[in-house]
């Protein structure tokens, strides 16, 4: 881990890292040692309804330190990086050490928007979004320019479709809009920026154990409670494990197969996160994690 005495107590702390890498535990350690409010930067932990599957901090941890921007958005509502920037802004200024923000999450785009700025892109018309929904990933990619492809996760359909929508809605690539980005709310040099450097095998073992723990904590009951409201098009439905457990509840696969599918999906997601962080957070302080489970 990291020596907490090396972290300035008078600057915001940003903690990024792949799923299951221990980000929330580190944030809690810093808060208890130095003071600070833990601010969520994860795109799925903002939603209510999926507390267990999105690995939101447990109630016991919330009692130990103040946590904000967790579960504050309805499960059926849209929520973007722009929404998150507006929500996080009030926490970027503080008068007391106890209110110093410790911003933690696995959504790299939120951190990049916070520290590098967010392009002011016009909203996408519904008809263009509907057209994008009907196209394959390869078709969407084929229309994007090289600059845009180099800046997004080309395996992430949501990111690829967003870039395609921007191009078709505005006539300009998302790379063009990003190049017109206004100043960031919190430049890197004004914060302590940490990224969890997780070994693949160690992390994969953690992911498997964590899903077993989620089941013990009631993940299946959580899915059962959400069953009447289930809509795979909701952003909150992208929570890893949610589609798989819903498939089980619909009788489409056994619980064992659903769990294995969820673990595989989580490992694949973690791989994409590690690749993304290595490419875009080279200047952040690397927090070394164990090299074996």
C-alpha positions in Angstrom: 0.0 0.0 0.0 1.1 3.6 0.5 2.5 5.5 3.5 -0.3 7.8 4.5 2.1 10.2 6.1 3.2 11.0 2.5 -0.2 12.3 1.6 -0.7 16.0 2.2 -3.7 16.6 4.5 -4.5 20.0 2.9 -5.1 18.8 -0.7 -7.9 16.8 -2.3 -7.1 13.1 -2.9 -8.1 11.3 -6.0 -8.1 7.4 -5.9 -8.6 5.5 -9.2 -8.2 1.9 -9.9 -9.9 -1.3 -11.3 -12.8 -3.0 -9.7 -12.0 -4.9 -6.5 -8.6 -3.3 -6.0 -9.3 -1.9 -2.6 -10.0 1.8 -3.5 -12.7 2.3 -1.0 -10.7 0.7 1.8 -7.8 3.1 1.1 -10.2 6.1 1.0 -11.5 5.1 4.4 -8.0 4.8 5.8 -7.1 8.2 4.6 -10.3 9.8 5.9 -9.9 8.2 9.4 -6.2 9.1 9.6 -6.4 12.7 8.3 -10.0 13.7 8.0 -12.0 14.1 4.8 -15.3 13.3 3.1 -15.3 10.3 0.7 -16.8 11.3 -2.6 -18.0 8.7 -5.1 -16.6 8.9 -8.7 -18.0 5.6 -9.9 -20.5 5.7 -12.6 -22.7 2.9 -11.3 -22.4 3.4 -7.5 -24.4 6.7 -8.0 -27.6 4.6 -8.5 -30.0 3.3 -5.9 -31.4 -0.2 -6.2 -28.0 -1.9 -6.7 -26.1 -1.4 -3.5 -24.5 -4.9 -3.3 -23.7 -5.6 -6.9 -22.1 -2.2 -7.5 -20.0 -2.7 -4.3 -21.0 0.5 -2.6 -19.4 0.9 0.8 -21.3 -1.0 3.5 -23.4 0.9 6.1 -20.7 0.1 8.6 -18.1 2.0 6.6 -20.5 4.9 6.0 -20.8 5.2 9.8 -17.0 5.6 10.2 -16.7 8.4 7.7 -18.9 10.7 5.7 -19.7 9.3 2.2 -21.5 11.3 -0.5 -22.8 10.8 -4.1 -23.6 7.1 -3.4 -27.0 5.9 -4.4 -28.4 9.4 -4.8 -29.7 8.8 -8.4 -32.9 6.8 -9.2 -32.1 3.5 -10.9 -34.2 4.5 -13.9 -32.6 7.9 -14.5 -29.9 8.8 -17.0 -26.7 10.1 -15.5 -23.6 11.4 -17.4 -20.1 12.6 -16.6 -21.5 16.1 -16.9 -24.1 15.3 -14.2 -21.3 14.0 -12.0 -19.2 17.1 -12.5 -22.1 19.3 -11.4 -22.7 17.1 -8.4 -19.1 17.0 -7.3 -18.4 20.7 -7.6 -19.8 21.7 -4.2 -17.3 19.4 -2.5 -14.3 20.9 -4.2 -14.1 23.8 -1.8 -13.9 23.3 2.0 -13.2 25.2 5.2 -12.4 22.3 7.6 -10.1 19.4 7.3 -13.0 17.1 7.8 -14.5 18.3 4.6 -11.4 17.8 2.4 -12.6 15.7 -0.6 -11.3 12.1 -1.1 -12.7 11.3 -4.5 -12.7 7.5 -5.3 -13.9 5.3 -8.1 -13.2 3.2 -11.1 -14.6 5.4 -13.8 -11.6 6.9 -15.5 -13.7 9.3 -17.6 -15.0 11.1 -14.5 -11.4 11.7 -13.2 -10.2 12.9 -16.6 -13.2 15.3 -16.9 -12.4 16.5 -13.4 -8.7 17.1 -13.9 -8.6 17.9 -17.6 -12.0 19.4 -18.3 -15.1 18.2 -20.1 -16.1 19.2 -23.6 -19.4 21.1 -23.9 -21.0 18.8 -26.5 -24.6 19.5 -27.5 -27.2 16.9 -26.6 -27.8 14.0 -29.0 -31.3 14.0 -30.7 -33.3 10.9 -29.8 -33.6 9.8 -33.5 -29.8 9.7 -33.8 -29.5 7.7 -30.6 -32.1 5.3 -31.9 -30.2 4.9 -35.1 -27.0 4.2 -33.2 -28.8 1.6 -31.1 -29.6 -0.3 -34.2 -25.9 -0.5 -35.5 -23.3 -3.0 -34.7 -20.1 -2.1 -32.8 -18.0 -2.7 -36.0 -20.3 -0.4 -38.0 -20.1 2.4 -35.4 -16.3 2.1 -35.3 -16.0 2.2 -39.0 -17.2 5.8 -39.1 -15.0 7.2 -36.4 -11.8 9.1 -37.1 -8.4 7.8 -35.9 -8.0 10.6 -33.3 -11.3 9.6 -31.7 -10.5 5.9 -31.7 -7.2 6.6 -30.0 -9.0 8.3 -27.1 -11.7 5.9 -26.3 -12.0 2.2 -25.3 -13.0 0.7 -28.6 -14.3 -2.4 -26.9 -16.8 -0.4 -24.8 -19.9 -0.1 -26.9 -21.3 2.8 -24.9 -18.2 4.9 -25.5 -18.1 4.0 -29.2 -21.7 4.8 -29.7 -21.4 8.0 -27.8 -18.6 9.1 -30.2 -20.6 8.0 -33.2 -23.6 10.0 -31.9 -21.6 13.1 -31.4 -20.2 12.9 -34.9 -23.6 12.4 -36.5 -25.4 15.0 -34.4 -22.8 17.8 -34.7 -20.8 17.0 -37.8 -17.6 17.2 -35.7 -15.7 14.3 -34.0 -15.7 13.9 -30.3 -11.9 14.5 -30.5 -12.6 18.0 -32.0 -15.0 18.8 -29.2 -12.5 17.5 -26.6 -9.9 19.8 -28.0 -12.2 22.8 -27.3 -12.4 21.7 -23.6 -12.7 24.5 -21.0 -10.3 24.5 -18.0 -10.7 21.7 -15.5 -12.4 22.1 -12.1 -9.5 20.4 -10.3 -6.1 20.3 -12.1 -3.9 17.3 -11.3 -1.3 19.5 -9.7 -3.8 20.7 -7.1 -4.6 17.2 -5.8 -2.8 14.0 -4.7 -3.6 11.6 -7.6 -3.3 7.9 -6.8 -4.0 4.9 -9.0 -4.1 1.3 -7.7 -1.5 -0.8 -9.5 -3.1 -4.2 -9.3 -1.5 -7.5 -10.4 -3.8 -9.4 -12.8 -3.8 -12.7 -10.9 -4.2 -11.1 -7.5 -7.1 -9.0 -8.8 -8.8 -11.9 -10.6 -8.8 -13.9 -7.4 -10.2 -10.9 -5.5 -13.0 -10.6 -8.0 -14.0 -14.2 -7.7 -14.0 -14.1 -3.9 -15.9 -10.8 -3.9 -18.7 -12.1 -6.0 -19.1 -15.0 -3.6 -19.3 -12.5 -0.8 -21.9 -10.5 -2.7 -24.1 -13.5 -2.9 -23.7 -14.1 0.8 -24.7 -10.5 1.5 -27.9 -10.9 -0.5 -27.1 -10.0 -4.1 -29.7 -12.5 -5.4 -32.4 -11.0 -3.1 -31.4 -7.5 -4.4 -31.9 -8.7 -8.0 -35.3 -10.3 -7.0 -36.4 -6.9 -5.5 -35.4 -5.2 -8.8 -37.0 -7.8 -11.0 -40.4 -5.8 -11.4 -38.4 -2.8 -12.5 -35.9 -4.5 -14.7 -35.0 -2.8 -18.0 -31.7 -3.7 -19.6 -31.6 -0.2 -21.2 -31.3 1.6 -17.9 -27.7 2.7 -17.2 -28.0 1.2 -13.7 -28.6 -2.2 -15.4 -25.0 -2.2 -16.6 -23.9 -3.2 -13.1 -21.8 -6.3 -13.5 -23.8 -9.3 -12.3 -27.2 -7.6 -12.8 -27.9 -9.0 -16.3 -26.6 -12.4 -15.3 -28.7 -12.7 -12.1 -31.7 -11.4 -14.0 -31.2 -14.2 -16.6 -31.1 -16.7 -13.7 -34.4 -15.3 -12.2 -36.0 -15.5 -15.7 -35.1 -19.1 -15.9 -32.5 -18.6 -18.7 -29.5 -20.0 -16.8 -28.6 -21.7 -13.6 -27.3 -19.7 -10.7 -23.9 -21.4 -11.0 -23.6 -20.3 -14.7 -24.9 -16.8 -13.9 -22.2 -16.4 -11.2 -19.5 -17.6 -13.5 -20.7 -15.3 -16.3 -20.6 -12.4 -13.9 -17.1 -13.2 -12.7 -15.9 -13.4 -16.3 -17.5 -10.1 -17.1 -16.0 -8.5 -14.1 -12.5 -9.8 -15.0 -12.9 -8.5 -18.5 -14.0 -5.1 -17.2 -11.0 -5.0 -14.8 -8.6 -5.7 -17.7 -10.1 -2.8 -19.7 -9.7 -0.5 -16.7 -6.1 -1.5 -16.1 -5.3 -0.8 -19.8 -7.1 2.5 -19.6 -5.4 3.7 -16.4 -1.9 2.7 -17.7 -2.4 4.7 -20.9 -4.0 7.8 -19.4 -2.8 8.1 -15.8 1.0 7.8 -16.3 1.6 10.9 -14.1 -0.5 9.6 -11.2 1.2 8.0 -8.1 1.1 4.3 -8.5 -0.1 2.5 -5.3 1.5 -1.0 -5.4 -0.7 -3.9 -4.5 0.3 -7.6 -3.7 1.7 -9.6 -6.5 -0.2 -12.8 -5.6 -3.5 -13.8 -4.0 
